[in-house]
Amino acid sequence: MFSGIISGLWRSTAGTAEEARTTVGSPRRPLSGSSDLGNARVSLYFVRGTEATELFVSATLSFEDEGERVLVIRGESEDGRESEERFPCPLIRRVRHHQPEMFQWMVASGKSKGDDLGDEYGLLFERDDYAWLFEKVLIQNLCADAEKLLSIEGSLSAYRRLEKKWQPLSSCVVCCVVQRPHTLEGFLLIREAAGKETGTGGPKPATEGAENSSTSTGETAESAGDAQWQLSLSYDEFITMDSEKKQIQWWGPGTRSADAEEDSEEEGERQLFELRLKDADPKGDSGDSKNFFLLLQKVMMEAAEGARIDDAALHTVQAMEASFGYESDAFDRTVKAHEEDLEVEWGDAQSEEATDEETETSLPLVQRDPTRDVWAKCPDAMLYKQMNVGKDRTFVFRQTGQASRHRKNDVQVLAFDEFGKTRVVATVDDSKFDFKKLHVNPATALLHDGERKMILVDEGRDNVYMMDIEREQIVQTWDADHMSIGGVMPSKKDGSLTHDQTFVAYNPQAVFCMDTRAAQKARTHTISYASKVNFTCGATDAGGHIATGNAVGDIRLYDGGVNADGKYKRAKTHLKGLGDPLLHVCALRDGSWVLGTCQKYLVLFPVKLSSSGKTGFVSALGQQKPPPIVLRLRLEDIAFYNLQDLSFTKAEFDEAESTIVTSTNNLVIIWDFVAVKRGDLFAYSIRKVHEYIKDVAFAKATAGDGRVIMATPSNVNTKPLKKIVR
């Protein structure tokens, strides 16, 4: 999420109570091992949904000991005051390091997951090497009070991509599974065995032997500090397990072992690892190793749920994780008679980005979004911010790289010919964003009223504005009656094509309807929560039913109805995710499927009951709620493309609702939704283009095979699709 949030590095001009900063106090004693971070410089952000507010620039960080370990970040706030933020390590959870120089985490509020999710923060490092060091030291501190659940011995290898071979790293490593007591997050800590002679190699319970004693805080911290390889046990990581072969493979950062060659890959660079467990005893009894795999998956589920799983559930974990919803026949996953499994290829050679297969293979992978580098050299450059795809026209918002009060915005109105060639129909320049002596910096936008108007949400989040597209002028504004506005969506799917005068908005704690016919205060129906549920995205189906996603992957389904008090009715169904923030959510027109986008994977929920034909929007699913169906890239594809940084753009269905498109780096990934409904979760095609892709969408006016619109930092191109029956 964070990589997309701060591509513009915008600074909010208004602070809130949630962004309060404290005055710097007296210095405290730094922890041992964190002194090397003293030279690191970071920017700290407060994250709200899909946007971020800058707190400090060029700040310093350290870990201090006040009876409990604390991450301290000190810097100068926007008003010039020396300030600090303090994050007790026991309250830090859901740490994500998806980009080389970027981190994001959540601070627990001390309440239960279902009550209050806490606040989110992000760090941006000026140098990658400090980011890798920070990750190592942070995990050491997070695991300081963790409980060691189990240890086992094995051998470790790494795949050398250039040589195309596996290279042994250590013939004997000790692997410890640890779990944090408050957040239930787990880590796999791996280190080379001392003297490479540690007995039989079987799993050693935490209570056996002084070396493997695990419950003491000091020994656990020492184990974390000695670990040469650290793996977060999360669905957000690329991990495959094979209990029959007794092996685990994952894509993660490496470290140089004692006997590594000097020309080995640099520390921190992600690569493919394989851990092979040793036999439990000479008789070949693999029961303990199987329990080891069950334990790993149990810890992953507990971290995602934020709650303990009882022993009875432990033995069903593997089946649940393997099927992700396909065990049950309660939901309608009907494949229509005319639907066939398809393989997607680029179509004709007339598009601007046409490449044959040989040329495409030779294209290098673009590892980083170049936006920040371009703005560092030329802050006045107009680069991509967001895209709204209409029936006949596409609206591309661009901005410069300065701070909010100096930034300029414009909107390019684009059309495409029959070959997909881009034509600029009009450009709405920065001066058109003035309204009654106020200048609007759009944070998000929504096409409205037959695509003749556009709803703009200002970065201040207190007001929405209506722009008449034909007149290129902001004509009206509304507030939400003391509620912030995090994002907007049409009252019904494809509602922007109609003349409906209402739309739906949300913020971290509420969902509400706004009526543009109102003179000033447009908020009407509302459902709000006393605690922070951290809504990050929302969508509607053709019936006006509402789906919301939040910062821990949960999706709530509302029927859109209003009770006697004039408020939205409570959610009919609450679908549990896997613990990672949802960046985007959408639904099929009939509401039978809901699709969510997380940073490294997509989640699908079938929510139409086979028995009644009703969906989870209008009827509570109760005990029949489906577990998520997870769409992710194969581990071998991650390694083949050397995806050091993977960050999916928002995924969406095509007009025929038979295909799903998303992207990462300069790769377009297209899933065959028909094959997915049949149970093939890896039915995807990967196509490579020249430039880093900021956003991708299906063209709405295209019939037949369809066309993909791709937005890069400086251009918008299209690619025709050709669907071939498998």
C-alpha positions in Angstrom: 0.0 0.0 0.0 2.6 2.5 1.1 4.5 2.5 -2.3 1.4 3.8 -4.0 0.5 6.2 -1.1 3.7 8.3 -1.2 4.4 8.3 -4.9 3.4 11.9 -4.8 5.0 12.6 -1.4 2.2 15.1 -0.7 2.0 17.0 2.6 -1.2 17.9 4.2 -1.7 21.4 5.4 -4.0 20.5 8.2 -3.3 18.3 11.2 -5.7 16.3 13.3 -5.8 15.0 16.9 -4.7 11.6 15.5 -1.6 13.2 14.1 -0.5 14.9 17.3 3.2 15.0 18.0 4.9 15.2 21.3 7.8 17.5 22.3 11.2 16.0 22.5 12.1 14.8 26.0 15.4 14.0 27.5 17.6 11.5 25.7 17.4 7.8 26.7 19.8 4.9 26.5 19.8 3.3 23.0 19.7 -0.4 22.7 22.7 -2.4 21.8 22.9 -3.1 18.1 20.9 -0.2 16.9 23.7 2.4 16.9 24.4 1.8 13.2 21.0 3.2 12.4 22.0 6.6 13.9 23.1 7.9 10.5 19.9 6.8 8.8 17.5 9.5 7.6 13.8 8.8 7.2 10.5 10.5 6.5 7.6 9.5 8.7 4.0 9.3 7.5 0.6 8.9 9.2 -1.4 6.6 7.0 -5.1 6.9 6.6 -6.7 4.5 4.2 -5.0 4.9 0.9 -3.5 8.3 1.6 -0.7 9.6 3.9 0.2 12.7 5.8 3.8 13.6 6.2 4.9 14.1 9.9 8.7 14.4 9.7 11.2 14.8 7.0 14.9 13.8 7.3 14.2 12.4 10.8 16.4 10.1 12.9 15.4 6.8 14.5 16.6 4.6 17.4 15.5 1.8 19.6 15.5 2.6 23.3 14.9 0.6 26.5 12.4 2.0 29.1 11.6 -1.3 30.7 10.1 -2.2 27.3 11.7 -1.6 23.9 10.6 1.5 22.1 11.1 2.7 18.5 11.7 6.5 18.7 11.6 8.7 15.6 12.8 12.3 16.0 12.5 15.1 13.5 11.3 18.5 12.6 7.6 18.9 12.0 6.1 21.0 9.2 5.7 24.0 11.6 9.5 23.8 12.4 9.2 22.3 15.9 11.5 19.5 17.1 9.2 16.6 17.8 9.2 12.9 18.2 7.0 9.9 17.9 7.4 6.9 20.2 6.2 3.4 19.3 6.4 0.7 22.0 7.6 -2.5 20.3 4.9 -4.7 21.9 2.2 -2.6 20.2 3.8 -2.6 16.7 2.2 -5.1 14.4 1.7 -6.0 10.7 5.1 -4.7 9.6 5.4 -4.7 5.8 8.6 -4.1 3.8 7.3 -4.2 0.3 9.7 -1.7 -1.3 13.4 -1.6 -0.7 13.2 1.8 1.1 9.7 1.7 2.5 8.0 0.3 5.6 4.5 0.4 6.9 3.1 -0.9 10.2 0.1 -0.6 12.5 0.1 0.4 16.2 -2.3 -1.6 18.2 -4.7 0.3 20.4 -4.7 -2.3 23.1 -8.3 -3.3 22.2 -9.4 -6.4 20.4 -9.1 -6.7 16.6 -12.8 -6.4 16.1 -13.1 -3.3 18.3 -10.4 -0.9 17.3 -7.6 -1.5 14.7 -5.3 1.3 15.8 -3.3 3.7 13.6 -1.0 3.1 10.6 2.4 4.7 10.0 4.9 4.5 7.2 8.7 5.1 6.9 10.6 6.2 3.8 14.4 5.7 4.0 16.8 7.8 1.9 19.0 4.7 1.4 18.1 1.1 0.9 20.9 -0.4 3.0 19.6 1.4 6.1 16.1 0.0 5.4 17.5 -3.6 5.3 19.4 -3.0 8.6 16.2 -1.5 10.1 14.2 -4.6 9.2 16.8 -6.9 10.9 17.0 -4.8 14.1 13.2 -4.3 14.2 12.5 -8.0 14.0 15.0 -8.6 16.8 13.1 -6.1 19.0 9.7 -7.4 18.0 10.8 -11.0 18.9 12.3 -10.0 22.2 9.3 -11.1 24.2 8.2 -13.8 21.7 7.6 -17.4 22.7 9.6 -20.1 21.0 7.1 -22.7 19.9 9.3 -25.3 18.2 12.8 -25.7 16.7 14.0 -28.1 14.1 17.1 -28.7 12.0 17.6 -28.8 8.3 19.7 -27.7 5.4 19.3 -24.4 3.5 19.9 -23.6 -0.1 19.4 -20.5 -2.3 18.6 -20.4 -6.0 21.2 -18.5 -8.0 19.1 -16.9 -10.7 22.0 -16.0 -13.1 23.6 -19.5 -12.8 20.2 -21.2 -12.8 21.1 -23.6 -10.1 20.6 -24.2 -6.4 23.6 -23.4 -4.2 23.9 -24.9 -0.7 24.2 -22.3 2.0 24.4 -24.5 5.1 24.2 -28.2 5.6 22.9 -27.8 9.1 20.7 -24.9 10.3 18.5 -24.5 13.3 15.0 -23.2 12.6 12.9 -21.7 15.4 9.2 -20.8 15.2 8.5 -17.9 17.5 5.2 -16.1 18.2 4.6 -12.7 19.7 2.2 -13.0 22.7 0.1 -9.8 22.1 -0.2 -9.7 18.3 0.1 -13.5 17.7 2.4 -12.7 14.8 4.9 -15.4 14.0 8.5 -15.5 12.6 10.7 -18.3 11.4 14.3 -17.5 12.6 17.1 -19.5 11.0 20.7 -19.7 12.0 23.6 -21.9 11.2 24.0 -24.6 13.9 27.0 -24.1 16.2 29.8 -26.5 15.0 27.2 -28.0 12.7 26.6 -30.8 15.2 23.3 -30.6 17.0 22.2 -34.2 17.4 19.5 -36.0 15.5 18.1 -32.9 13.8 14.5 -33.7 14.9 12.1 -31.0 16.2 13.0 -30.0 19.8 10.2 -28.7 22.0 10.8 -25.4 23.7 11.1 -27.0 27.1 13.9 -29.5 26.1 17.5 -28.5 26.7 19.1 -25.3 27.8 20.0 -24.3 24.2 16.4 -24.7 23.1 14.7 -23.2 26.1 12.4 -20.7 24.6 10.2 -19.0 27.1 12.6 -16.6 28.6 12.6 -13.2 27.1 16.4 -12.9 27.1 17.0 -16.1 25.3 14.4 -15.4 22.7 15.9 -12.0 22.0 19.3 -13.6 21.7 17.9 -16.2 19.2 16.4 -13.4 17.1 19.7 -11.5 17.2 21.7 -14.5 16.0 19.3 -15.3 13.2 20.9 -15.0 9.8 17.6 -15.5 7.9 14.2 -14.1 9.1 10.9 -14.9 7.6 7.6 -13.4 8.7 4.9 -16.1 8.8 2.2 -14.2 6.9 0.0 -14.7 4.0 1.6 -11.6 2.6 4.8 -13.4 2.1 5.6 -15.9 -0.8 5.8 -19.2 1.0 5.2 -22.7 -0.2 5.2 -25.8 2.0 5.4 -29.4 1.1 5.0 -31.7 4.1 5.7 -34.8 2.0 9.0 -33.6 0.8 9.7 -31.9 4.1 10.6 -28.6 2.5 9.7 -24.9 2.6 10.5 -22.5 -0.2 10.1 -18.7 0.1 11.1 -15.5 -1.6 12.9 -13.3 0.9 15.9 -11.2 1.8 19.2 -13.0 2.2 22.3 -12.6 4.3 25.8 -13.7 3.7 26.8 -16.8 5.6 30.2 -17.4 7.1 31.5 -19.5 4.2 29.7 -17.5 1.4 31.7 -16.5 -1.6 32.7 -12.8 -2.0 30.8 -12.5 -5.2 27.6 -13.8 -3.8 24.4 -11.8 -4.1 24.3 -8.7 -1.9 22.8 -8.9 1.6 19.1 -7.8 1.6 18.4 -8.7 -2.0 15.4 -11.0 -2.2 16.0 -14.4 -3.6 14.5 -17.9 -3.6 15.4 -20.1 -0.6 14.7 -23.7 0.1 14.7 -25.3 3.6 14.8 -29.1 3.8 14.0 -30.6 7.2 16.0 -33.5 8.5 14.3 -36.8 9.4 12.9 -36.8 13.0 14.6 -40.1 13.9 16.4 -43.0 12.3 13.1 -44.9 11.9 12.0 -42.2 9.5 9.0 -41.2 11.5 8.0 -37.9 10.0 5.2 -37.1 12.5 7.1 -34.3 14.2 8.0 -32.6 10.9 4.3 -32.8 9.8 3.4 -31.1 13.1 6.0 -28.5 12.3 4.2 -27.6 9.0 0.8 -27.6 10.8 2.2 -25.3 13.4 3.5 -22.9 10.8 0.1 -22.6 9.1 -1.6 -22.4 12.5 0.6 -19.4 13.4 -0.2 -17.8 10.1 -3.9 -18.2 10.6 -3.7 -16.8 14.2 -1.8 -13.8 13.0 -4.4 -13.1 10.3 -7.4 -13.7 12.7 -5.8 -11.9 15.7 -7.1 -14.7 17.8 -6.1 -18.2 19.0 -7.1 -21.3 17.1 -8.1 -24.3 19.2 -6.4 -27.6 18.9 -9.3 -29.2 17.0 -9.0 -26.5 14.3 -5.3 -27.3 13.9 -5.9 -30.5 11.9 -8.2 -28.7 9.4 -5.8 -25.9 8.7 -4.1 -27.6 5.8 -7.3 -28.4 4.0 -8.6 -24.8 4.5 -5.4 -23.2 3.3 -5.2 -25.5 0.2 -8.8 -25.0 -0.8 -9.5 -21.4 0.2 -13.2 -21.8 -0.2 -13.4 -24.6 -2.8 -14.3 -27.3 -0.2 -17.8 -26.0 0.1 -20.6 -26.3 -2.5 -22.8 -23.8 -0.6 -22.0 -21.0 -3.0 -22.9 -20.5 -6.6 -19.8 -20.7 -8.7 -21.7 -21.6 -11.8 -19.8 -21.3 -15.1 -22.2 -20.2 -17.8 -22.7 -22.4 -20.8 -20.9 -20.0 -23.2 -18.0 -19.4 -20.9 -14.8 -21.3 -21.7 -11.3 -21.3 -20.1 -9.3 -18.7 -22.0 -5.7 -17.8 -22.4 -4.9 -14.1 -22.9 -2.4 -12.8 -25.4 -1.7 -9.3 -26.8 -3.8 -8.7 -29.9 -2.8 -7.0 -33.1 0.4 -5.0 -33.7 -1.2 -1.7 -34.2 -1.0 -0.4 -30.6 1.5 2.1 -29.4 3.2 -0.4 -27.2 3.2 -3.4 -29.6 5.9 -6.0 -28.9 6.4 -9.4 -30.3 7.1 -12.3 -27.9 10.9 -12.2 -28.5 11.1 -8.5 -28.0 8.9 -8.7 -24.9 11.2 -11.4 -23.4 14.2 -9.2 -23.8 12.6 -6.2 -22.0 14.2 -5.6 -18.6 12.1 -5.6 -15.5 11.5 -2.1 -14.1 12.1 -2.6 -10.4 11.1 0.8 -9.2 8.6 3.5 -9.7 10.6 6.4 -11.3 8.3 9.1 -10.1 10.4 10.2 -7.1 13.6 10.3 -9.2 12.0 12.4 -11.9 10.6 14.9 -9.4 14.0 15.1 -7.6 15.5 16.4 -10.8 12.5 18.3 -12.1 9.8 19.1 -9.4 7.7 20.9 -12.1 7.2 17.7 -14.2 3.5 16.7 -14.5 3.3 13.0 -13.7 0.5 10.5 -13.2 -1.7 10.6 -10.0 -4.9 8.7 -10.8 -7.1 7.6 -13.7 -10.9 7.5 -14.1 -12.0 5.4 -17.1 -15.3 6.4 -18.7 -17.3 4.9 -21.5 -15.8 7.0 -24.3 -13.2 9.1 -22.5 -10.5 8.5 -19.9 -9.6 11.2 -17.4 -6.0 11.2 -16.2 -5.1 13.3 -13.2 -1.5 14.6 -13.1 0.5 16.6 -10.6 3.9 18.2 -10.0 6.2 17.2 -7.2 6.1 20.2 -4.8 4.5 20.4 -1.4 0.7 20.8 -1.3 0.6 24.6 -1.3 2.9 24.9 -4.3 1.7 21.8 -6.3 0.0 22.1 -9.6 -2.6 19.7 -11.0 -4.2 19.1 -14.4 -6.5 16.6 -16.0 -5.9 15.1 -19.5 -9.0 14.0 -21.2 -8.1 11.1 -23.6 -9.8 9.1 -26.3 -8.5 6.1 -28.2 -9.0 5.2 -31.9 -9.8 1.7 -33.2 -6.1 0.8 -33.0 -5.8 2.0 -29.4 -3.7 5.1 -30.3 -4.1 7.8 -27.7 -5.6 11.2 -28.6 -5.7 14.1 -26.1 -9.2 15.6 -26.4 -8.6 18.4 -23.8 -6.5 19.4 -20.9 -8.0 21.0 -17.8 -5.2 23.1 -16.4 -4.4 24.0 -12.7 -6.3 27.4 -12.9 -9.6 25.5 -13.4 -9.3 24.0 -9.9 -10.0 27.4 -8.2 -13.4 27.8 -6.5 -14.3 31.0 -4.6 -10.7 32.0 -3.7 -9.9 28.4 -2.7 -7.6 26.1 -4.7 -8.6 22.4 -4.8 -5.9 19.7 -4.8 -7.9 16.6 -5.7 -7.0 13.5 -3.7 -9.6 11.3 -5.4 -12.3 11.7 -8.1 -15.5 10.1 -9.3 -17.3 10.4 -12.7 -20.9 11.5 -12.1 -24.1 12.4 -13.8 -23.7 10.7 -17.2 -20.0 11.4 -17.1 -20.7 15.1 -17.7 -19.5 16.0 -14.2 -16.9 14.9 -11.8 -16.9 14.7 -8.0 -13.5 15.8 -6.5 -12.4 15.2 -2.9 -9.9 17.7 -1.7 -6.7 16.6 0.1 -8.1 18.3 3.3 -10.8 15.6 3.2 -13.5 18.0 4.6 -15.2 18.9 1.3 -16.3 17.5 -2.0 -16.5 19.6 -5.1 -18.4 19.2 -8.4 -16.6 20.0 -11.6 -18.6 20.5 -14.8 -16.4 18.7 -17.3 -17.8 20.4 -20.4 -17.3 23.9 -18.9 -14.0 22.9 -17.2 -15.1 24.7 -14.0 -15.8 23.8 -10.4 -19.5 24.8 -9.8 -20.4 23.6 -6.4 -19.1 22.3 -3.0 -20.5 20.4 -0.1 -19.3 19.2 3.3 -20.2 16.0 5.1 -21.5 17.7 8.2 -18.3 17.4 10.3 -17.3 14.1 8.8 -14.1 13.5 6.9 -14.3 12.1 3.4 -11.8 9.3 2.7 -13.1 8.1 -0.7 -16.2 8.1 -3.0 -18.0 5.5 -5.1 -21.2 5.5 -7.3 -24.5 4.7 -5.6 -24.7 1.8 -8.0 -22.1 0.0 -10.2 -21.9 1.9 -13.5 -23.9 4.7 -11.9 -21.7 7.3 -13.4 -23.4 6.5 -16.8 -26.8 7.4 -15.3 -28.2 10.7 -14.0 -28.3 9.6 -10.4 -27.6 12.6 -8.2 -26.3 10.7 -5.2 -23.0 8.9 -4.4 -21.6 7.0 -1.5 -18.6 8.1 0.6 -16.6 6.6 3.4 -14.0 7.5 6.0 -12.1 5.2 8.4 -15.2 5.0 10.7 -18.3 5.5 8.6 -20.1 5.0 5.3 -22.6 7.6 4.2 -24.7 8.8 1.2 -24.3 12.3 -0.2 -27.0 14.0 -2.3 -25.7 16.6 -4.8 -29.2 18.3 -4.9 -28.6 19.6 -1.4 -27.6 23.2 -1.1 -24.7 22.7 1.3 -24.7 19.8 3.8 -25.2 16.8 1.4 -24.8 13.9 3.8 -27.9 11.8 4.2 -27.9 8.1 5.2 -25.0 7.1 7.4 -23.7 4.2 9.3 -20.9 5.0 11.7 -18.8 3.0 14.2 -17.7 4.1 17.6 -14.3 2.4 17.2 -11.9 2.7 14.3 -12.7 0.0 11.8 -10.2 1.6 9.3 -12.2 1.5 6.1 -9.7 1.8 3.2 -11.9 1.2 0.1 -15.5 0.6 -1.1 -17.6 -0.4 -4.0 -21.2 -1.1 -5.1 -23.0 -3.6 -7.3 -25.7 -2.9 -9.8 -28.4 -3.2 -7.1 -26.9 -0.5 -4.9 -25.5 -2.9 -2.4 -22.3 -1.7 -0.7 -19.0 -3.5 0.0 -16.3 -2.0 2.2 -12.7 -3.1 2.8 -10.5 -2.2 5.7 -6.9 -2.2 6.9 -6.8 -5.8 8.0 -8.4 -7.3 4.9 -12.0 -7.6 6.3 -14.9 -7.0 3.9 -18.4 -5.9 5.1 -21.4 -6.3 2.9 -24.4 -3.9 3.3 -27.8 -4.1 1.5 -27.9 -0.3 1.1 -31.2 -0.1 2.9 -32.2 2.5 5.4 -33.9 1.9 8.8 -36.5 4.0 10.5 -34.0 6.5 11.8 -32.8 7.3 8.3 -29.5 5.5 8.8 -27.9 2.7 6.7 -28.7 -0.7 8.1 -25.8 -2.6 9.7 -23.7 -5.0 7.5 -25.4 -8.2 6.6 -22.2 -10.1 6.3 -18.7 -9.6 7.7 -16.1 -11.5 5.7 -12.7 -12.1 7.4 -9.6 -11.5 5.4 -6.0 -12.6 5.9 -4.8 -9.6 7.9 -3.4 -7.4 5.2 -4.8 -4.0 4.1 -7.2 -3.9 1.2 -6.2 -1.3 -1.4 -9.3 -1.8 -3.6 -12.5 -3.7 -3.7 -15.1 -4.4 -6.4 -18.1 -6.6 -7.0 -19.8 -8.3 -10.0 -22.9 -6.5 -11.2 -25.2 -9.1 -9.6 -23.2 -9.1 -6.3 -22.3 -12.8 -6.6 -18.6 -12.3 -6.2 -16.4 -9.8 -4.4 -12.8 -9.1 -5.4 -10.2 -7.4 -3.2 -6.7 -6.2 -3.9 -3.9 -6.5 -1.4 -0.3 -5.5 -1.9 0.9 -9.0 -2.9 -2.3 -11.0 -3.6 -5.9 -10.8 -4.6 -8.8 -12.2 -2.6 -12.1 -13.5 -4.0 -15.2 -14.3 -2.1 -18.2 -16.2 -3.6 -21.2 -14.7 -1.7 -24.2 -16.0 -3.7 -25.9 -19.0 -1.9 -26.7 -21.9 -4.2 -29.8 -22.8 -2.1 -31.6 -19.5 -2.1 -29.9 -17.5 -4.9 -29.4 -14.6 -2.4 -26.1 -12.9 -1.8 -24.3 -12.0 1.4 -25.3 -8.3 0.7 -29.0 -9.0 1.3 -28.9 -12.1 3.5 -26.6 -12.8 6.4 -24.3 -15.8 5.6 -23.7 -16.6 9.2 -21.9 -19.9 9.6 -21.7 -20.3 5.8 -19.3 -17.4 5.3 -16.7 -18.5 2.8 -12.9 -18.3 3.5 -11.1 -16.2 1.0 -9.9 -17.6 -2.4 -6.4 -16.3 -2.8 -5.0 -15.4 -6.2 -1.2 -14.9 -6.1 1.7 -15.4 -8.4 3.6 -18.7 -8.5 6.8 -18.6 -6.5 8.7 -19.7 -9.7 7.3 -16.6 -11.6 8.4 -14.4 -8.7 12.0 -15.8 -9.0 12.0 -15.9 -12.8 11.1 -12.1 -13.1 13.3 -11.4 -10.0 10.5 -9.3 -8.5 12.3 -7.6 -5.7 9.4 -5.3 -5.2 5.8 -6.4 -5.9 2.9 -4.1 -5.4 -0.4 -4.9 -7.2 -2.4 -2.0 -8.7 -6.1 -2.2 -8.1 -7.6 -5.3 -9.7 -10.9 -5.2 -11.6 -13.2 -7.2 -13.8 -13.7 -6.6 -17.5 -17.1 -5.7 -19.0 -17.9 -9.3 -19.7 -16.9 -10.2 -16.1 -14.8 -13.1 -17.4 -11.3 -11.7 -16.8 -9.4 -9.9 -14.0 -6.6 -7.5 -14.6 -3.9 -6.0 -12.4 -0.3 -5.1 -12.7 3.0 -4.7 -10.9 6.3 -3.1 -12.0 6.1 -3.2 -15.8 4.1 -6.5 -15.8 0.4 -6.8 -16.7 -1.2 -9.9 -15.0 -4.5 -11.1 -16.3 -6.5 -13.9 -14.6 -9.0 -16.0 -16.4 -11.9 -15.7 -14.0 -13.8 -18.6 -15.7 -10.9 -20.9 -14.9 -10.7 -19.5 -11.4 -14.3 -20.4 -10.8 -13.5 -24.0 -11.9 -10.7 -24.1 -9.3 -7.6 -23.2 -11.2 -6.2 -20.4 -9.1 -3.0 -20.0 -11.2 -4.9 -19.4 -14.5 -3.1 -16.2 -15.3 -1.0 -14.7 -18.1 1.9 -12.3 -17.6 2.7 -9.7 -20.3 5.7 -7.3 -20.1 5.7 -3.7 -21.4 8.5 -1.1 -21.5 7.6 1.3 -18.7 6.6 1.0 -15.0 2.8 0.8 -14.7 1.0 3.0 -12.2 -2.5 1.9 -13.0 -4.3 -0.5 -15.3 -7.9 -0.9 -16.3 -10.1 -2.4 -19.0 -11.5 0.0 -21.6 -15.3 0.2 -21.1 -16.4 1.0 -24.7 -14.6 -2.0 -26.3 -16.5 -5.0 -27.5 -15.2 -8.4 -28.2 -11.8 -9.3 -26.8 -11.3 -6.0 -25.1 -8.4 -3.6 -24.5 -6.3 -2.8 -21.5 -5.5 0.8 -20.6 -2.1 1.2 -18.9 -1.0 4.4 -17.2 2.7 5.0 -16.7 4.2 8.0 -14.8 4.3 10.1 -18.0 2.0 8.3 -20.6 -1.2 6.4 -21.1 -1.1 3.5 -23.6 -3.4 0.7 -24.5 -3.0 -3.0 -25.5 -5.5 -5.1 -27.4 -6.3 -8.5 -25.9 -6.8 -11.7 -27.8 -8.5 -14.4 -25.8 -7.7 -18.0 -27.0 -9.7 -21.0 -25.8 -7.4 -23.3 -23.8 
